Amino acid sequence: MKRIISLCASIVFLASTGNAGSFGTGFAVTPDGHLVTCAHVVNNAAKLVAHYNGKTLAVTVIRVDTQNDLALIKVSGWGGQFLSIADSQKIGIASDVIAAGFPDPDVLGKNPKVSKGIINATSGVQDDPRHFQVSIPLQPGNSGGPVFAPNGQVVGVVAAGLNSQNRMKEGGYIPQSVNYAVKSNYIMPLLTAAGVRLSGNSSASANSIGKAIHSIALIENLAPGERASAPAPALQYSNIGNPAVAPAPAPVRAATPAPVPAAPRLMATQQAAPAPPAPRPSAPASSGPWIFANSHARALSQADLQGLSRDQLWKARNELYVRRGYMFSSAKGKGFAQSFGSNYQPTTSDSEAILNSFNQFEQANLALIQSMER
């Protein structure tokens, strides 16, 4: 018991207590607003709200995993992007990582911040296998935010840091950037239990920092009678640098983290972001073999797709790329693109640049079509 009490005192959760409740960070994992955060960010809330891009949005708690300090929430009216999840078993010690979140929002402001560091260890306090130790500078308010590789895929969730006061008192030193993140593989069982399927659409990004900034929200936990603070300002990021491209974990196919005994819970040279291809207006339906000539301007539904053959689903998916001028490498893709005649204007073979040029409808429709193809 003494050891457990000492261990609890040695760490501190990275949620921030402000004038209007406590704050944490959440990040979207689906285009319709499912966000992952920490359990201690949402616990004991009379009401939760999310601040994103100048708006305050309602939050519903879907599922909480208190043992691993994770929670899944749903944000109404989500208009941001979303992140993919990598296999945390494939990221090693000394790997470069980045965190995005809202540190100490009452003092530092409610615009998102990013910090860089490395994986110091592939285990946490007293070798807890569920956590990474990271050198990323983090503050209260970062709790629940994503820790991601240079390609933009999430490898962990910011959870805790060493308690400076306790370590000075008990150990005689002040910790220097000793923080912890729950490994991303522990997210997957939470999503599975909640019946949430990942689309696989949000893969490696040519502008991972920009994507992360547009995929996170400031979560505010309100006590009874408390009013939400002023909304976070609208996002205004036009010159976001990119981390150097580096090897990063592959997307998760199946997560089977090893069971562990119960334990206390607990951001390379930069270069300018490449400009994505300019959006092209949709050609009339009569000018090409469209399945959905307006899939860039409206959200498709399962009912739209249910009666389509596998070949038609393939065409519906690839016409999104045709519209953006993607240069296909396969014979089938080239033939399909050329069937649009002069309305197909190839611009790039960079699939990541094409994905980054997709608007909100195209992102969501790509994800839905891919899910129907499985």
Residue pairs with C-beta under 8 A, 6 or more apart in sequence:
4 264
6 170
7 125
7 126
7 263
7 264
8 264
9 163
9 166
9 170
10 125
10 162
10 163
10 166
10 167
10 170
11 125
11 160
11 161
11 162
11 163
11 180
11 264
11 266
12 140
12 160
12 161
12 162
12 163
13 38
13 40
13 140
13 143
13 159
13 160
13 265
13 266
14 24
14 138
14 139
14 140
14 141
14 142
14 143
14 158
14 159
14 160
14 161
14 179
15 22
15 23
15 24
15 38
15 40
15 41
15 140
15 141
15 143
15 144
15 221
16 22
16 23
16 24
16 102
16 103
16 104
16 105
16 106
16 139
16 140
16 141
16 143
17 23
17 140
18 105
18 106
18 229
19 106
19 229
20 220
20 222
20 226
20 227
20 228
20 229
21 220
21 221
21 222
21 223
21 226
21 228
21 229
22 41
22 220
22 221
23 102
23 105
23 106
23 140
23 141
23 218
23 219
23 220
23 221
24 37
24 38
24 40
24 41
24 42
24 102
24 141
24 142
24 143
24 144
24 145
24 218
24 219
24 221
25 37
25 41
25 100
25 101
25 102
25 141
25 142
25 143
25 144
25 145
25 146
25 158
25 216
25 217
25 218
25 219
26 35
26 36
26 37
26 41
26 50
26 73
26 75
26 144
26 145
26 216
26 217
26 219
27 35
27 36
27 37
27 82
27 83
27 100
27 144
27 145
27 146
27 154
27 212
27 215
27 216
27 217
28 34
28 35
28 75
28 78
28 80
28 81
28 82
28 83
28 215
28 216
28 217
29 35
29 36
29 82
29 83
29 84
29 85
29 154
29 187
29 191
29 196
29 198
30 82
30 196
30 198
30 199
30 367
31 78
31 81
31 82
31 199
31 201
31 360
31 363
31 364
31 367
32 78
32 364
33 74
33 75
33 76
33 77
33 78
34 62
34 72
34 73
34 74
34 191
34 196
35 50
35 72
35 73
35 74
35 75
35 78
35 217
35 219
36 70
36 71
36 72
36 73
36 144
36 146
36 157
36 187
36 190
37 70
37 71
37 73
37 143
37 144
37 157
37 219
38 69
38 70
38 71
38 143
38 144
38 157
38 158
38 159
38 182
39 64
39 65
39 66
39 68
39 69
39 70
39 71
39 265
40 69
40 143
40 265
41 71
41 143
41 144
41 219
41 221
42 48
42 59
42 61
42 64
42 71
42 73
42 219
42 221
43 64
43 66
43 221
44 221
44 223
45 61
45 221
45 222
45 223
46 222
46 223
46 224
46 225
46 226
47 222
47 226
47 228
48 59
48 60
48 61
48 73
48 219
48 220
48 221
48 222
49 56
49 57
49 58
49 59
49 219
49 220
49 222
49 228
50 56
50 57
50 58
50 59
50 73
50 75
50 217
50 218
50 219
50 220
51 57
51 110
51 217
51 218
51 219
51 220
51 229
51 231
51 232
52 75
52 78
52 79
52 80
52 217
52 218
52 232
53 79
53 80
53 232
53 234
53 235
54 231
54 232
54 233
54 234
54 235
55 77
55 79
55 231
56 228
56 231
57 75
57 76
57 77
57 78
57 217
58 75
58 76
58 77
59 73
59 74
59 75
59 76
59 219
60 73
60 74
60 76
61 71
61 72
61 73
62 72
62 73
62 74
62 194
62 196
63 71
63 72
63 190
63 193
63 194
64 70
64 71
64 72
65 71
65 186
65 189
65 190
66 265
67 262
67 265
68 130
68 182
68 186
68 190
68 265
69 159
69 160
69 182
69 265
69 266
70 157
70 182
70 186
70 187
70 190
71 144
71 190
72 190
72 191
72 194
72 196
73 219
75 217
79 360
80 214
80 215
80 216
80 217
81 202
81 211
81 214
81 215
81 363
82 202
82 215
83 146
83 148
83 152
83 153
83 154
83 202
83 211
83 212
83 215
84 152
84 153
84 154
84 198
84 200
84 202
84 203
84 204
84 251
85 153
85 154
85 184
85 187
85 188
85 198
85 251
85 252
86 148
86 149
86 153
86 154
86 155
86 184
86 248
86 249
86 250
86 251
86 252
87 184
87 185
87 249
87 250
87 251
87 252
87 253
87 255
88 132
88 155
88 156
88 183
88 184
88 185
88 249
89 185
89 249
90 249
90 250
91 97
91 119
91 122
91 132
91 149
91 155
91 248
91 249
92 119
92 122
93 119
93 120
93 121
93 122
94 118
94 119
95 118
95 119
95 149
95 246
96 116
96 117
96 118
96 149
96 150
96 243
96 246
96 268
97 116
97 117
97 118
97 119
97 132
97 134
97 136
97 147
97 148
97 149
97 155
97 156
97 267
98 114
98 115
98 116
98 117
98 136
98 147
98 148
98 149
98 150
98 208
98 209
98 212
98 243
98 267
99 114
99 115
99 116
99 117
99 134
99 136
99 138
99 142
99 145
99 146
99 147
99 148
99 158
99 181
99 267
100 112
100 113
100 114
100 145
100 146
100 148
100 209
100 212
100 213
100 215
100 216
100 267
101 112
101 113
101 138
101 141
101 142
101 143
101 144
101 145
101 146
101 158
101 216
102 110
102 112
102 113
102 141
102 142
102 145
102 216
102 218
102 232
103 113
103 138
103 139
103 140
103 141
103 142
104 139
104 140
104 141
105 141
105 218
105 232
108 139
108 141
110 218
110 231
110 232
110 233
111 232
111 233
111 235
112 213
112 216
112 218
112 235
114 209
114 212
114 213
114 267
115 136
115 137
115 138
115 267
116 136
116 243
116 267
117 134
117 135
117 136
117 137
117 177
117 267
118 134
118 135
119 132
119 133
119 134
120 132
120 133
120 134
120 135
120 178
121 132
121 133
122 129
122 132
123 129
123 131
123 132
123 133
124 130
124 131
124 132
124 133
124 180
124 266
125 131
125 180
125 264
125 266
128 260
128 263
128 266
129 258
129 260
130 182
130 183
130 186
130 257
130 260
130 263
131 156
131 159
131 180
131 181
131 182
131 183
131 266
132 147
132 155
132 156
132 180
132 181
132 183
133 178
133 179
133 180
134 147
134 156
134 179
134 180
134 181
135 177
135 178
135 179
136 147
136 177
136 179
136 267
137 177
138 158
138 161
138 177
138 179
141 218
142 158
143 158
143 159
143 160
144 157
144 158
144 219
145 157
145 158
145 216
146 154
146 156
146 157
146 158
146 212
146 215
146 216
147 154
147 155
147 156
147 157
147 158
147 181
148 154
148 155
148 208
148 212
149 155
149 208
149 246
149 248
149 249
150 208
150 243
150 244
150 245
150 246
150 248
150 268
151 204
151 205
151 208
151 245
151 246
151 248
152 204
152 205
152 207
152 208
152 211
152 212
153 203
153 204
153 248
153 249
153 251
154 184
154 187
155 181
155 183
155 184
155 249
156 181
156 182
156 183
156 184
157 181
157 182
157 184
157 187
158 179
158 181
159 180
159 181
159 182
159 265
159 266
160 179
160 180
160 265
160 266
161 175
161 178
161 179
161 180
162 175
162 178
162 179
164 174
164 175
167 173
167 174
167 175
168 174
180 266
182 266
183 257
184 252
185 252
185 255
185 256
185 257
186 255
186 257
187 255
188 252
188 254
188 255
188 257
189 255
189 257
191 197
191 198
197 371
199 366
199 367
199 368
199 370
199 371
200 251
200 367
200 370
200 371
201 355
201 363
201 366
201 367
201 370
202 211
202 363
202 367
203 251
203 352
203 355
204 248
204 352
205 211
205 352
205 355
205 356
206 242
206 273
206 274
206 350
206 352
206 353
206 356
207 240
207 242
207 273
207 274
207 356
208 242
208 243
209 240
209 241
209 242
209 243
209 267
210 237
210 240
210 273
211 356
213 235
213 237
213 240
214 235
218 232
220 228
220 229
222 228
239 272
240 273
241 270
241 271
241 272
241 273
242 270
242 271
242 272
242 273
243 267
243 268
243 270
244 268
244 269
244 270
244 271
246 268
274 350
274 353
276 353
276 354
276 356
276 357
277 324
277 325
277 347
277 348
277 353
277 354
277 357
278 357
279 296
279 324
279 357
279 359
280 323
280 324
280 325
280 345
282 293
282 294
282 296
282 297
282 323
283 290
283 293
283 323
283 340
283 343
284 293
285 293
287 340
287 341
287 343
288 319
288 322
288 339
288 340
288 341
288 343
288 344
289 315
289 336
289 339
289 340
290 319
291 308
291 312
291 315
291 316
291 319
292 300
292 304
292 316
292 319
292 365
295 316
295 319
295 320
295 361
295 362
295 365
296 320
296 323
296 359
296 361
296 362
297 361
298 361
299 361
299 364
299 365
300 316
300 364
300 365
300 368
300 369
301 368
302 368
302 372
305 313
305 316
305 368
305 369
305 372
306 372
308 316
308 372
310 373
313 369
313 372
313 373
314 373
315 336
316 369
317 366
317 369
317 370
317 373
318 328
318 333
318 336
318 337
320 358
320 362
320 365
320 366
321 328
321 351
321 354
322 336
322 337
322 340
322 344
324 347
324 354
324 357
324 358
325 344
325 345
325 346
325 347
325 348
325 354
326 337
326 346
326 347
326 348
326 349
326 351
326 354
327 346
327 347
327 348
327 349
328 334
328 336
328 337
329 349
337 344
337 346
338 344
348 354
358 366
